[in-house]
Amino acid sequence: MTARQADPFVLVATQPDAQLKNIGEKILNKERISFDDGVTLFEKGSLSFLGPL
C-alpha cells in the first residue's frame, strides 16, 4: 500500500461522526445499508472518506 492509499478500516475507526462511523462499519462488514444511510453518505460523507469504502 502506498502513502496515497487510505486504509478504510483506519478511516472508519477514526471517523468523528457517529453516523458515518456506523455506516462505514456496515460497509466494511459487507452488510447492506439502508436508503437513509445512503442519503447520509451523500450529505455528510467526504470523497476522501467514501472513496476507500
C-alpha positions in Angstrom: 0.0 0.0 0.0 1.4 3.4 -0.9 1.2 6.5 1.1 -1.6 7.8 -1.1 -3.9 4.8 -0.5 -6.0 5.1 2.6 -6.8 2.1 4.8 -10.6 2.0 5.0 -10.5 0.4 8.5 -8.4 3.2 9.9 -10.7 5.8 8.2 -13.8 4.3 9.8 -12.1 3.8 13.2 -11.0 7.5 13.4 -14.2 9.0 11.9 -15.5 11.5 14.5 -19.1 11.5 13.1 -21.0 8.6 14.8 -23.4 8.2 11.9 -20.7 7.9 9.3 -18.7 5.6 11.5 -21.7 3.3 11.9 -22.4 3.2 8.1 -18.7 2.7 7.4 -18.7 -0.3 9.8 -21.7 -1.8 7.9 -19.9 -1.4 4.6 -16.7 -3.0 5.9 -18.7 -5.9 7.3 -20.3 -6.3 3.9 -23.8 -5.5 5.3 -26.5 -3.8 3.3 -27.0 -0.1 4.0 -30.4 1.5 4.0 -31.7 4.2 1.7 -31.4 6.6 4.7 -27.7 5.5 5.2 -27.1 6.3 1.5 -28.6 9.8 1.9 -26.4 10.4 5.0 -23.3 9.4 3.0 -24.4 11.8 0.2 -25.0 14.7 2.5 -22.2 14.2 5.0 -19.5 11.9 3.5 -16.4 13.5 2.1 -14.8 12.0 -1.0 -11.7 11.0 0.9 -13.9 9.0 3.3 -16.2 7.5 0.7 -13.6 6.6 -1.9 -11.7 3.9 0.0 -15.0 2.3 1.2 
